[in-house]
Every structure is written in C-alpha cells, then in structure tokens.
C-alpha cells in the first residue's frame, strides 16, 4: 500500500502540473492516464483510486489537449468506467425481506 500511495501521490502532482495551461503536454498526459488505467486493473488499487483520482481527470480540464487524441480519450473513458464498476460478487442487492444482502 505504501508503494501505491507514493505512485498515486506523484501521478496526482503531475496531473496538477499538467492542468496549468502553460504546462499542458499531451504526450505526458497520455503516459499519466495510461499509468492510472493500469493501476485500475488491480482491485485494491481501483478502490483507492475511487478516493484519490484528481478531479482534473474527471472534469473537462484536459478536453482541449485531448481533442485530437482518441487513444488517450478512450483510456480515460475506460479508467472512469473501471472506477465506476463494482464486481458482481461484491454488489449489494435488496432482498424481498428488506435488508440489504450480498449477492453472489
């Protein structure tokens, strides 16, 4: 977890730096997004990323930079999808008797 925290902190600082109009680099952003996407493949990292992913990747901060970069846009969309999805084995359903229960 300590390694993940350090990587996430550095990636977050890079995103904040890239959000400044004079520092926007499509190439560096592509690598940062790809790193986040690979991290999201791990269930524990995915859970942590739900809490610490920079808002600049969730809003339209990089829309101008990404307008002609279809692969990075696709990776960013996949990252958002990965962070929204919950494994079906962990989904909580509502039973007919009322209280939530774990569905397998």
Buried (B, 14 or more C-beta within 10 A) or exposed (E): EEEBEEBBEEBBEBBEEBBEEEEBEBEBBBEBBBBBBEBBEEEEBBEBBEEEBBEBBEEEBBEEBBEEBEEBBEBBEEBBEBBEEEEEEEEEEEEEEEEEEEEE
